[in-house]
Amino acid sequence: MRRLLILMALAGVTLTMSAKKTVIERIDPTDWFVGMKNPELQLMVYGKGIRDAQSVTTDYPGVAIDSLVRLDSPNYLLVYLNLKDAKPGTMKLTFQVKSEKGKVKSEVVNYQLKQREMSGDKRRGFDISDVLYLLMPDRFAQGPNHQPQLKGMRAYKEDRNAPSLRHGGDLEGLQQHLDYFNELGVTALWFTPILENDSPDQGQWSTYHGYACTDYYRVDPRFGTNGQYRQLIDACHQKGLKVVMDMIFNHCGFEHPWVADQPSKDWLNLPEWLEQSGGTSDSRGTDFLQTSYKLTPVLDPYASKVDMKETTEGWFVSTMPDLNQNNPHLMRYLIQNSKWWIETAGIDGIRMDTYPYAFRKPMAAWMKELDEEYPNFNTVGETWVTEPAYTAAWQKDSKLSDENSYLKTVMDFSFQEKLDSAKHEITDGWWRGMNRLYNSFCYDYLYPNPSSVMAFLDNHDTDRFLGDGQDIIALKQGLALLLTVRRIPQLYYGTEIMMNGTKAVTDGHVRKDFPGGFPGDAHNAFTREGRSKIENEMFDWMSKVLHWRQGNEVITKGQMTQFIPYKGVYVISRQYRGRTVVTIINGTRRAATFEAKRYAELTDGRQQAAQARDVVTGARYDLTKDLPLKARQALVLEY
């Protein structure tokens, strides 16, 4: 009981009891904010038998209780309030509940209504002027106060020699290295999920990756506290860094309270599997349906019912029960959760995992409400199909779909796949090599806003761009494109120091620890002295391009022109207010030539083209004349 009261007090919720034992165990959200455009507030109240509360009342000025929703489980009660005219303060809610002996008693909850730090329109999200740096908190850095074993958490083990177990990175460790991100030149940090994943780590069921959430309102204690998360974000903002929060609405962790005690029969998709499994996450029932992992049925005009069901209702794995977003009460819970984190932690963007696996209409309603409340905020959805037409259909205001997603930013898996293939090939006169990139960009007319598409070389779910090699030339070519085309660039941690790895054995091999982030590391890549010669070469090259890109309106606003690869050479230009940036890629393993006559439209009447500057080395090139290129050379020039 004492622990419960302490937790509720820390969360802004307190109880006044007329009996020694309370029924109410928890309320989500833990507190709320007045002045929202949507004045509705859903309180999910947890407690044994709380569903049968006789009444809930309040006399707080400006607050009205609209309805009580009694779900299938006796241990949940939804209280819907209207806060249209409410002011900040402590609201008292009185619950008339029955004790175990059948006597009616009053339980009073003191619930905090807070003043917002700013109106929603003042919050600014990430955009094409940013470069996002994706990292996994568990694998990046560990602070000096880290505790390897925390009481109250289910069985887990930290073992840095085991690719699929927790390694012990935390928020404190991240905060120690914010200057590193400034030195590198990125402007936004995307962390894989930091919410509580209180699942036992058992071999393949380890949830170090964070995508099996067991509490949507709590930072995982192994990373730190909610307060430390806010402190980290404030520190990032002081350094000019934005923070993007990874969220998951498609599924939760098996140990989430909703799984053992489903609020309603339709809270989860295919809940009958829980009965077949005997309630354990490591055994598959006869009716278990795993997703096909194929997203095409969601937009396929000829999709069969079975294919659609497998995609949208099938579970990711047996440890990640699939949430039913068509349940309006669940969706209201999730919508509120995203708003709560924006207001409470001050995040600058959301990355939504497995976006098309969730049901389209309720997800669109979520995005629409977020866009109305935070018109300058941004969310990127993971849309893992490699055809531009599919990805474009998910972007806000797309004419390719009969449903407006209201999702501003989508992920360009076409770019990632095409570049991954091109790096192994010789650019020919038709389809191979850099032709793949050309043939992908030529479909940009399908996007309502190509400048709000996120491109990347790799991420935590793919092989590293370098595979198991160290091809610095290929990496520079890929990055030269990524950082100059009409896209929001996303980098994966360690790319700047040539980190490599593949998923051939386990995903953990593309999620290695950042060297120098943990006590006892012999290799410290956070410092110039600790990096090897080739690591410093890559870091310096990237840092120069990234700092040059910051505030560069040619890149963020300029018109993009691409030329069909010619004799193995691929050229892209960006032009804005008389300034030009030209990216030149030799997609062959032999010397080639930038033939000035072919690209005359870039230089005619522009005297400065004869003194084009290499943004990395500062060397000068005359683009009015033929330019010899070394094998696989990449140049980014401006004039």
C-alpha positions as CSV (number, residue, x, y, z in Angstrom):
1,M,0.0,0.0,0.0
2,R,2.8,2.4,0.9
3,R,4.6,1.7,-2.4
4,L,1.3,2.4,-4.3
5,L,0.8,5.7,-2.6
6,I,4.4,6.8,-3.3
7,L,4.1,5.9,-6.9
8,M,0.8,7.7,-7.3
9,A,2.1,10.8,-5.5
10,L,5.1,10.9,-7.8
11,A,2.7,10.7,-10.8
12,G,0.6,13.6,-9.6
13,V,-2.2,11.3,-8.4
14,T,-3.1,11.0,-4.7
15,L,-5.8,9.2,-2.8
16,T,-7.8,10.2,0.2
17,M,-9.2,7.0,1.8
18,S,-12.1,6.4,4.1
19,A,-10.9,2.9,4.6
20,K,-7.5,1.3,5.0
21,K,-7.6,-0.5,1.7
22,T,-8.2,1.3,-1.6
23,V,-9.7,-0.1,-4.8
24,I,-8.0,2.4,-7.1
25,E,-4.5,1.2,-8.0
26,R,-3.6,3.5,-10.9
27,I,-5.0,6.1,-13.3
28,D,-3.7,6.8,-16.9
29,P,-2.8,9.4,-17.8
30,T,-1.1,10.3,-14.6
31,D,-1.9,14.0,-15.0
32,W,-3.2,16.2,-17.9
33,F,-3.1,19.7,-19.4
34,V,-5.7,22.3,-19.8
35,G,-6.2,24.3,-23.0
36,M,-6.2,21.5,-25.5
37,K,-8.3,22.0,-28.7
38,N,-9.9,18.7,-27.9
39,P,-11.2,19.2,-24.3
40,E,-12.1,15.5,-23.9
41,L,-10.0,13.6,-21.3
42,Q,-10.2,9.8,-20.9
43,L,-9.1,8.5,-17.5
44,M,-8.4,4.7,-17.4
45,V,-8.8,3.7,-13.8
46,Y,-7.3,0.4,-12.7
47,G,-8.4,-1.5,-9.6
48,K,-10.0,-4.7,-8.4
49,G,-13.7,-4.4,-9.0
50,I,-13.5,-0.7,-10.0
51,R,-15.8,-1.2,-13.0
52,D,-18.8,-1.4,-10.6
53,A,-18.1,2.0,-9.0
54,Q,-21.6,3.4,-8.3
55,S,-20.6,7.0,-9.3
56,V,-17.7,9.4,-10.0
57,T,-18.2,13.0,-9.2
58,T,-16.3,16.3,-9.1
59,D,-17.0,19.9,-8.3
60,Y,-13.9,21.3,-9.9
61,P,-14.8,24.5,-11.8
62,G,-15.0,24.1,-15.6
63,V,-14.9,20.3,-15.5
64,A,-17.9,18.0,-16.5
65,I,-18.0,14.2,-16.3
66,D,-19.5,13.2,-19.6
67,S,-19.7,9.4,-19.1
68,L,-18.5,6.3,-17.4
69,V,-17.6,3.3,-19.6
70,R,-17.7,-0.1,-17.9
71,L,-15.6,-2.6,-19.8
72,D,-15.7,-6.4,-19.9
73,S,-13.1,-6.7,-17.2
74,P,-14.3,-5.8,-13.7
75,N,-10.9,-4.2,-13.0
76,Y,-11.1,-1.2,-15.3
77,L,-13.3,1.9,-15.5
78,L,-13.1,4.6,-18.1
79,V,-14.1,8.1,-17.0
80,Y,-14.6,10.6,-19.7
81,L,-14.4,14.3,-18.7
82,N,-14.8,17.6,-20.5
83,L,-12.2,20.2,-19.6
84,K,-13.3,23.0,-21.9
85,D,-13.4,25.7,-19.3
86,A,-11.0,24.2,-16.7
87,K,-8.0,26.0,-15.3
88,P,-4.8,24.5,-13.9
89,G,-5.0,23.1,-10.4
90,T,-5.8,20.0,-8.3
91,M,-9.1,18.4,-9.3
92,K,-10.8,16.1,-6.7
93,L,-12.6,13.1,-8.1
94,T,-14.8,11.2,-5.7
95,F,-15.5,7.5,-6.5
96,Q,-18.3,5.7,-4.7
97,V,-17.0,2.1,-4.6
98,K,-17.9,-1.1,-2.8
99,S,-15.5,-2.7,-0.4
100,E,-14.7,-6.4,-0.4
101,K,-17.4,-6.7,2.3
102,G,-20.0,-5.0,0.1
103,K,-20.0,-1.7,2.0
104,V,-20.1,1.5,-0.1
105,K,-17.2,3.9,0.6
106,S,-15.7,7.0,-0.9
107,E,-12.3,7.2,-2.5
108,V,-11.1,10.7,-3.4
109,V,-8.4,11.1,-6.0
110,N,-6.5,14.3,-6.3
111,Y,-5.7,14.7,-10.0
112,Q,-3.4,17.4,-11.4
113,L,-4.5,19.6,-14.3
114,K,-1.4,21.4,-15.5
115,Q,-0.7,24.6,-17.5
116,R,0.9,23.9,-20.9
117,E,4.4,25.3,-21.4
118,M,3.3,26.6,-24.8
119,S,0.4,26.4,-27.3
120,G,0.5,23.5,-29.7
121,D,1.3,25.7,-32.7
122,K,4.5,26.8,-31.2
123,R,6.0,23.3,-31.1
124,R,8.3,22.7,-34.1
125,G,9.0,19.3,-35.4
126,F,11.9,18.0,-37.6
127,D,12.0,18.7,-41.3
128,I,14.3,18.6,-44.3
129,S,16.6,21.1,-42.6
130,D,17.5,18.4,-40.1
131,V,19.6,15.3,-40.1
132,L,18.3,12.6,-37.8
133,Y,20.8,10.3,-35.9
134,L,19.2,7.0,-34.9
135,L,20.6,5.2,-31.9
136,M,19.7,2.4,-29.5
137,P,20.0,3.6,-25.9
138,D,20.9,0.1,-24.7
139,R,23.8,0.0,-27.1
140,F,25.2,3.6,-27.1
141,A,26.5,4.7,-23.7
142,Q,26.3,4.0,-20.0
143,G,26.3,6.6,-17.2
144,P,28.4,6.3,-14.0
145,N,25.3,5.7,-11.8
146,H,24.0,2.7,-13.8
147,Q,22.6,-0.2,-11.8
148,P,23.0,-3.5,-13.6
149,Q,20.1,-5.2,-11.7
150,L,17.0,-3.3,-10.5
151,K,14.6,-4.7,-8.0
152,G,11.0,-4.9,-9.1
153,M,11.8,-5.8,-12.7
154,R,11.2,-9.2,-14.2
155,A,14.2,-11.5,-14.7
156,Y,16.8,-9.9,-17.0
157,K,20.5,-10.0,-17.5
158,E,23.0,-7.5,-18.8
159,D,25.7,-9.3,-20.9
160,R,27.6,-7.3,-23.5
161,N,29.0,-10.5,-25.0
162,A,25.4,-11.7,-25.9
163,P,24.1,-9.9,-29.0
164,S,20.4,-10.4,-28.0
165,L,20.6,-9.5,-24.3
166,R,20.6,-6.0,-22.6
167,H,24.0,-4.3,-22.6
168,G,23.3,-1.6,-20.1
169,G,23.2,1.7,-22.0
170,D,21.1,4.4,-20.4
171,L,19.9,8.0,-20.6
172,E,22.6,9.3,-18.3
173,G,25.2,7.9,-20.7
174,L,23.6,9.6,-23.6
175,Q,23.5,12.9,-21.9
176,Q,27.3,12.7,-21.3
177,H,27.9,12.7,-25.1
178,L,25.8,15.5,-26.4
179,D,28.8,17.5,-27.5
180,Y,29.8,14.6,-29.7
181,F,26.6,15.0,-31.8
182,N,27.3,18.8,-32.1
183,E,30.9,17.9,-33.3
184,L,29.5,15.5,-35.8
185,G,26.9,17.9,-37.1
186,V,23.6,16.1,-36.8
187,T,20.6,18.2,-35.6
188,A,18.1,15.6,-34.2
189,L,18.3,12.4,-32.3
190,W,15.9,9.5,-32.7
191,F,16.1,6.9,-29.9
192,T,14.6,3.5,-30.3
193,P,11.8,3.0,-27.7
194,I,12.7,4.2,-24.2
195,L,9.4,3.1,-22.5
196,E,9.2,0.3,-20.0
197,N,9.7,-3.2,-21.5
198,D,9.4,-5.3,-18.4
199,S,9.6,-8.7,-20.0
200,P,11.9,-11.5,-18.9
201,D,14.9,-11.8,-21.1
202,Q,15.0,-15.4,-22.3
203,G,17.0,-16.0,-25.4
204,Q,15.1,-15.0,-28.5
205,W,12.4,-13.3,-26.4
206,S,14.8,-10.6,-25.1
207,T,13.2,-7.1,-25.4
208,Y,16.4,-5.0,-25.2
209,H,15.2,-3.4,-28.4
210,G,12.3,-1.8,-26.7
211,Y,9.4,-2.7,-29.0
212,A,7.4,-4.7,-26.5
213,C,6.0,-1.9,-24.3
214,T,4.6,-2.9,-20.9
215,D,3.8,0.7,-19.7
216,Y,3.1,3.5,-22.0
217,Y,3.6,6.2,-19.4
218,R,6.9,5.1,-17.9
219,V,10.5,5.3,-19.1
220,D,12.1,1.9,-18.6
221,P,13.9,2.1,-15.2
222,R,17.0,0.5,-16.7
223,F,17.3,3.6,-18.9
224,G,16.4,6.0,-16.1
225,T,13.3,7.9,-15.0
226,N,10.7,10.1,-16.6
227,G,12.4,13.0,-15.0
228,Q,15.8,12.0,-16.5
229,Y,14.2,11.7,-19.9
230,R,12.9,15.3,-19.7
231,Q,16.3,16.4,-18.3
232,L,18.0,14.8,-21.3
233,I,15.6,16.5,-23.8
234,D,16.1,19.9,-22.2
235,A,19.9,19.4,-22.4
236,C,19.5,18.4,-26.1
237,H,17.5,21.5,-26.8
238,Q,20.2,23.6,-25.2
239,K,22.7,22.1,-27.6
240,G,20.4,22.7,-30.6
241,L,19.4,19.1,-30.9
242,K,15.8,17.9,-31.4
243,V,14.5,14.6,-30.0
244,V,12.3,12.2,-31.8
245,M,10.4,9.6,-29.7
246,D,9.8,6.1,-31.1
247,M,6.2,4.9,-30.4
248,I,4.4,1.6,-31.1
249,F,0.6,1.5,-31.5
250,N,0.4,-1.7,-33.4
251,H,1.3,-4.0,-30.5
252,C,2.4,-4.1,-26.9
253,G,4.5,-6.5,-24.7
254,F,3.1,-9.7,-23.5
255,E,3.6,-8.6,-19.9
256,H,1.5,-5.5,-20.3
257,P,-1.4,-5.6,-17.8
258,W,-3.8,-5.5,-20.7
259,V,-2.8,-9.0,-21.8
260,A,-3.3,-10.9,-18.5
261,D,-6.5,-8.9,-17.9
262,Q,-7.9,-7.6,-21.1
263,P,-10.0,-4.5,-20.6
264,S,-12.5,-5.7,-23.2
265,K,-12.9,-8.7,-25.4
266,D,-11.9,-6.7,-28.5
267,W,-8.9,-4.9,-26.9
268,L,-6.5,-7.2,-28.7
269,N,-6.6,-8.8,-32.1
270,L,-7.1,-12.5,-32.1
271,P,-7.4,-12.7,-28.2
272,E,-8.4,-16.4,-28.4
273,W,-4.7,-17.2,-28.8
274,L,-4.1,-16.3,-25.2
275,E,-6.4,-19.1,-24.1
276,Q,-4.7,-21.5,-26.5
277,S,-1.2,-20.5,-25.3
278,G,-2.1,-21.0,-21.6
279,G,-1.2,-17.4,-21.0
280,T,2.5,-17.8,-21.6
281,S,4.5,-15.9,-24.3
282,D,6.8,-18.8,-25.1
283,S,4.3,-21.3,-26.4
284,R,2.2,-21.1,-29.5
285,G,-1.4,-22.1,-29.5
286,T,-3.1,-23.8,-32.4
287,D,-4.9,-20.6,-33.4
288,F,-1.9,-18.3,-33.2
289,L,-1.7,-16.2,-36.3
290,Q,1.6,-14.5,-37.0
291,T,1.6,-11.6,-39.4
292,S,2.7,-12.3,-42.9
293,Y,5.0,-9.2,-42.6
294,K,3.6,-8.2,-46.1
295,L,2.1,-4.8,-46.1
296,T,0.8,-4.8,-49.7
297,P,-2.7,-6.1,-48.9
298,V,-3.5,-2.9,-47.0
299,L,-3.5,-0.9,-50.3
300,D,-4.0,-3.8,-52.8
301,P,-7.3,-3.2,-54.6
302,Y,-7.5,-7.0,-55.2
303,A,-6.5,-8.1,-51.7
304,S,-8.1,-11.2,-50.2
305,K,-9.6,-11.2,-46.8
306,V,-7.2,-13.8,-45.5
307,D,-4.2,-11.7,-46.6
308,M,-5.6,-8.6,-45.1
309,K,-6.3,-10.3,-41.8
310,E,-2.8,-11.8,-41.6
311,T,-1.3,-8.3,-42.1
312,T,-3.4,-6.2,-39.8
313,E,-4.5,-8.7,-37.2
314,G,-1.6,-11.2,-37.0
315,W,0.8,-10.8,-34.2
316,F,4.3,-9.8,-34.9
317,V,5.6,-12.5,-32.6
318,S,4.1,-14.4,-29.7
319,T,5.6,-11.9,-27.3
320,M,3.9,-8.9,-28.9
321,P,0.1,-9.1,-28.8
322,D,-1.6,-7.1,-31.5
323,L,-3.6,-4.1,-30.4
324,N,-7.0,-3.5,-31.9
325,Q,-7.0,0.2,-32.9
326,N,-10.6,-0.1,-34.0
327,N,-11.6,-0.2,-30.4
328,P,-12.4,3.6,-29.8
329,H,-11.4,3.5,-26.2
330,L,-8.0,2.0,-26.8
331,M,-7.4,4.5,-29.6
332,R,-8.3,7.4,-27.3
333,Y,-5.9,6.0,-24.8
334,L,-3.1,6.0,-27.4
335,I,-3.9,9.4,-28.8
336,Q,-3.8,10.9,-25.4
337,N,-0.5,9.1,-24.7
338,S,1.3,10.7,-27.6
339,K,0.0,14.2,-26.6
340,W,1.1,13.6,-23.0
341,W,4.7,12.9,-24.0
342,I,4.8,15.9,-26.2
343,E,3.5,18.1,-23.4
344,T,5.4,16.4,-20.5
345,A,8.8,15.6,-22.1
346,G,8.9,18.3,-24.9
347,I,9.7,15.8,-27.7
348,D,10.1,17.3,-31.2
349,G,8.8,14.5,-33.2
350,I,7.4,10.9,-33.3
351,R,8.5,7.9,-35.2
352,M,5.7,5.4,-35.4
353,D,6.8,1.8,-35.7
354,T,5.1,-0.7,-38.0
355,Y,2.7,2.0,-39.2
356,P,0.6,0.1,-41.9
357,Y,0.2,-3.0,-39.7
358,A,-2.3,-1.0,-37.6
359,F,-5.8,-0.2,-38.9
360,R,-5.8,2.7,-41.3
361,K,-8.9,4.8,-40.2
362,P,-8.1,5.0,-36.5
363,M,-4.4,5.8,-37.2
364,A,-5.5,8.5,-39.6
365,A,-7.8,9.9,-36.9
366,W,-4.8,10.0,-34.5
367,M,-2.7,11.9,-37.0
368,K,-5.5,14.3,-37.9
369,E,-6.0,15.2,-34.2
370,L,-2.2,15.6,-33.6
371,D,-2.0,17.8,-36.7
372,E,-4.8,20.0,-35.5
373,E,-3.3,20.4,-32.0
374,Y,0.4,20.6,-33.2
375,P,0.3,21.9,-36.8
376,N,4.1,22.4,-37.0
377,F,5.0,19.1,-35.3
378,N,6.0,16.1,-37.3
379,T,5.6,12.3,-37.3
380,V,7.3,9.8,-39.5
381,G,5.7,6.4,-40.1
382,E,7.6,3.2,-40.8
383,T,6.2,2.2,-44.2
384,W,8.4,-0.7,-45.2
385,V,7.6,-1.4,-48.9
386,T,10.2,-0.6,-51.5
387,E,7.9,0.7,-54.2
388,P,7.5,4.5,-54.3
389,A,3.8,4.3,-55.3
390,Y,3.0,2.4,-52.1
391,T,5.0,4.8,-49.9
392,A,3.5,7.9,-51.5
393,A,0.0,6.7,-50.9
394,W,0.7,6.9,-47.1
395,Q,1.7,10.5,-47.1
396,K,-0.7,13.2,-46.0
397,D,-3.0,14.5,-48.8
398,S,-2.0,11.7,-51.2
399,K,-4.3,11.4,-54.3
400,L,-3.3,7.8,-54.6
401,S,-5.4,6.7,-51.6
402,D,-9.1,7.0,-50.8
403,E,-8.1,7.5,-47.2
404,N,-6.1,10.6,-46.1
405,S,-3.5,9.3,-43.6
406,Y,-2.6,12.8,-42.4
407,L,1.0,11.4,-42.0
408,K,3.4,14.1,-43.0
409,T,6.6,12.0,-43.3
410,V,7.1,8.5,-44.7
411,M,10.2,6.4,-44.9
412,D,11.9,5.9,-48.2
413,F,12.7,2.2,-48.3
414,S,13.0,2.4,-52.0
415,F,16.1,4.6,-51.6
416,Q,17.6,2.2,-49.1
417,E,17.0,-0.9,-51.2
418,K,18.1,0.7,-54.5
419,L,21.3,2.1,-53.0
420,D,22.1,-1.2,-51.3
421,S,22.0,-2.9,-54.7
422,A,23.8,-0.2,-56.5
423,K,26.8,-0.3,-54.3
424,H,27.6,-3.8,-55.6
425,E,27.1,-3.0,-59.3
426,I,28.7,-1.1,-62.2
427,T,26.4,1.7,-63.4
428,D,25.4,0.6,-67.0
429,G,23.4,2.3,-69.6
430,W,20.0,1.0,-68.4
431,W,19.1,-0.4,-65.0
432,R,22.0,-1.2,-62.8
433,G,24.1,0.8,-60.4
434,M,23.1,4.5,-60.1
435,N,20.3,3.9,-62.6
436,R,18.4,2.4,-59.7
437,L,18.4,5.6,-57.8
438,Y,17.5,7.6,-60.8
439,N,14.6,5.3,-61.5
440,S,13.4,5.7,-57.9
441,F,13.6,9.5,-57.8
442,C,11.7,9.8,-61.1
443,Y,8.6,8.8,-59.3
444,D,8.7,11.7,-56.9
445,Y,5.7,13.2,-58.6
446,L,3.7,10.6,-56.7
447,Y,4.5,12.3,-53.4
448,P,2.4,15.2,-52.2
449,N,5.6,16.5,-50.6
450,P,8.9,14.9,-51.5
451,S,10.7,17.2,-49.1
452,S,8.9,15.4,-46.2
453,V,10.1,11.9,-47.1
454,M,12.8,10.4,-44.9
455,A,15.7,8.6,-46.6
456,F,18.5,6.5,-45.1
457,L,21.3,4.1,-45.9
458,D,20.4,1.6,-43.1
459,N,18.8,1.4,-39.7
460,H,18.4,-1.0,-36.7
461,D,16.3,-3.4,-38.8
462,T,18.5,-3.8,-41.8
463,D,22.1,-4.9,-42.5
464,R,24.6,-2.1,-42.0
465,F,25.4,-0.4,-45.3
466,L,29.0,-1.6,-45.1
467,G,27.9,-5.2,-44.5
468,D,30.9,-6.9,-43.0
469,G,33.3,-4.8,-44.9
470,Q,35.0,-1.4,-44.8
471,D,34.3,0.1,-48.2
472,I,34.7,3.8,-47.4
473,I,34.4,4.9,-51.0
474,A,30.9,3.2,-51.3
475,L,29.9,4.8,-48.0
476,K,30.9,8.3,-49.2
477,Q,29.0,7.8,-52.4
478,G,25.9,6.8,-50.5
479,L,26.1,9.7,-48.0
480,A,26.9,12.2,-50.8
481,L,23.5,11.3,-52.2
482,L,21.6,11.0,-49.0
483,L,22.7,14.4,-47.7
484,T,22.1,16.4,-50.9
485,V,18.9,15.1,-52.4
486,R,15.3,16.3,-51.7
487,R,14.8,14.2,-48.6
488,I,15.0,14.3,-44.8
489,P,18.2,12.3,-44.1
490,Q,18.5,9.7,-41.3
491,L,21.8,8.3,-40.2
492,Y,22.4,5.2,-38.1
493,Y,24.7,5.4,-35.2
494,G,28.3,4.5,-35.8
495,T,28.1,5.1,-39.6
496,E,30.5,8.0,-39.0
497,I,33.2,5.6,-37.7
498,M,32.5,2.7,-40.2
499,M,30.6,0.4,-37.9
500,N,29.5,-2.6,-39.8
501,G,27.5,-5.9,-39.4
502,T,24.8,-8.0,-40.9
503,K,21.7,-9.8,-39.6
504,A,22.8,-13.2,-40.9
505,V,23.0,-14.7,-37.4
506,T,21.1,-12.2,-35.3
507,D,19.8,-8.6,-35.4
508,G,22.2,-7.9,-32.5
509,H,25.1,-7.9,-35.0
510,V,23.8,-4.7,-36.6
511,R,23.2,-3.2,-33.1
512,K,26.6,-3.4,-31.6
513,D,27.8,-1.2,-28.8
514,F,29.2,2.2,-29.7
515,P,32.9,1.9,-28.8
516,G,33.8,4.1,-25.9
517,G,30.3,4.3,-24.5
518,F,30.8,1.7,-21.7
519,P,33.2,1.4,-18.8
520,G,36.3,-0.6,-19.7
521,D,36.1,0.0,-23.5
522,A,39.6,0.0,-24.9
523,H,38.4,1.7,-28.1
524,N,36.9,5.2,-27.5
525,A,35.4,6.5,-30.8
526,F,34.1,9.6,-29.0
527,T,37.5,11.2,-29.2
528,R,39.8,11.9,-32.1
529,E,42.7,10.3,-30.2
530,G,40.6,7.1,-29.7
531,R,39.6,6.7,-33.3
532,S,41.6,4.9,-35.9
533,K,42.9,6.6,-39.1
534,I,40.1,5.4,-41.3
535,E,37.5,6.2,-38.6
536,N,38.8,9.8,-38.4
537,E,38.8,10.0,-42.2
538,M,35.1,9.0,-42.3
539,F,34.2,11.2,-39.3
540,D,35.9,14.3,-40.7
541,W,34.3,13.8,-44.1
542,M,30.8,13.4,-42.7
543,S,31.3,16.2,-40.2
544,K,32.2,18.7,-42.9
545,V,29.3,17.8,-45.1
546,L,26.9,17.8,-42.1
547,H,28.0,21.2,-40.9
548,W,27.9,22.6,-44.4
549,R,24.3,21.3,-44.8
550,Q,23.1,23.1,-41.6
551,G,21.1,26.1,-42.6
552,N,21.8,25.6,-46.3
553,E,18.7,26.7,-48.2
554,V,20.0,25.3,-51.5
555,I,19.5,21.9,-49.9
556,T,16.4,22.5,-47.9
557,K,14.5,24.6,-50.5
558,G,16.3,24.2,-53.8
559,Q,14.8,22.8,-57.0
560,M,16.2,19.3,-57.7
561,T,17.3,18.2,-61.2
562,Q,18.7,14.8,-62.0
563,F,20.4,13.5,-65.1
564,I,20.0,10.0,-66.5
565,P,23.3,8.3,-65.6
566,Y,25.6,8.8,-68.7
567,K,28.7,6.7,-69.3
568,G,28.5,5.6,-65.7
569,V,28.2,9.1,-64.2
570,Y,25.2,10.2,-62.2
571,V,24.6,13.9,-61.6
572,I,22.1,15.6,-59.4
573,S,21.8,19.4,-58.8
574,R,20.0,21.6,-56.4
575,Q,19.4,25.3,-57.3
576,Y,18.0,28.2,-55.2
577,R,18.3,31.9,-55.7
578,G,21.3,31.8,-58.0
579,R,23.2,29.3,-56.0
580,T,23.9,25.7,-57.1
581,V,25.0,22.5,-55.5
582,V,26.0,19.6,-57.8
583,T,26.5,16.0,-56.7
584,I,28.6,14.0,-59.1
585,I,28.9,10.2,-58.7
586,N,31.2,8.0,-60.8
587,G,29.2,4.7,-60.6
588,T,32.0,2.7,-62.2
589,R,35.2,1.1,-61.0
590,R,37.3,2.9,-63.6
591,A,38.1,6.5,-64.5
592,A,35.2,8.4,-66.0
593,T,34.4,12.0,-67.2
594,F,31.9,14.6,-66.3
595,E,31.3,15.9,-69.8
596,A,30.6,19.6,-69.5
597,K,28.7,19.9,-72.7
598,R,26.0,17.4,-71.5
599,Y,25.5,19.3,-68.3
600,A,25.6,22.8,-69.9
601,E,22.2,23.8,-68.4
602,L,23.9,23.8,-65.0
603,T,26.7,26.2,-66.1
604,D,25.5,28.4,-68.9
605,G,25.7,32.0,-67.9
606,R,27.1,31.2,-64.5
607,Q,30.6,32.4,-64.3
608,Q,31.0,31.1,-60.8
609,A,30.7,27.6,-62.2
610,A,34.3,27.8,-63.3
611,Q,35.2,28.1,-59.6
612,A,32.9,25.4,-58.1
613,R,34.1,24.6,-54.6
614,D,34.4,21.1,-53.1
615,V,32.4,21.3,-49.9
616,V,34.7,18.8,-48.2
617,T,38.2,19.7,-49.3
618,G,37.7,23.3,-50.5
619,A,39.4,22.4,-53.9
620,R,38.2,24.3,-57.0
621,Y,36.8,22.8,-60.1
622,D,35.9,24.3,-63.5
623,L,32.5,22.8,-64.4
624,T,32.5,24.6,-67.8
625,K,35.1,22.1,-68.9
626,D,35.3,18.3,-68.9
627,L,36.1,17.0,-65.4
628,P,38.0,13.8,-65.0
629,L,36.7,11.5,-62.3
630,K,38.5,8.8,-60.4
631,A,37.0,5.3,-60.0
632,R,33.9,5.5,-57.8
633,Q,34.6,9.1,-56.9
634,A,31.9,11.2,-55.2
635,L,32.0,15.0,-55.4
636,V,29.7,17.6,-53.8
637,L,30.4,21.0,-55.3
638,E,28.8,24.4,-54.8
639,Y,28.9,27.7,-56.7
